[in-house]
Amino acid sequence: MRRLELARRMRPPGFHLEDVRALLDVLDRLPDAGALPDDNTRAREELVARLRTYWLEPDSRCEELREQPARAEEFARSLHGQLSRLVAATPTGSKGATR
């Protein structure tokens, strides 16, 4: 069940199935307590680096997703402005409509 939940949570920020598999590999290698013994420093550093990658990527992707509505609204305002100018320039007697 944990695996399905992780896959579901990784979809909105745009992760692919390969990303889910790779993160599951990292998580499966972590001990239950979430900490690695200090006797295997190299393995610990590798897991920390890989886990950090999956921590940073969603942060970056979430920031991009937060910016998208503002860009879409700006685009819509631009089109509305162009439409308003076009309608205002329409000769009298013609029917034009804005939103």
Secondary structure as UniProt FT lines:
FT   HELIX           2..10
FT   TURN            11..14
FT   HELIX           17..29
FT   TURN            32..33
FT   TURN            38..39
FT   HELIX           41..88
FT   TURN            92..93
//
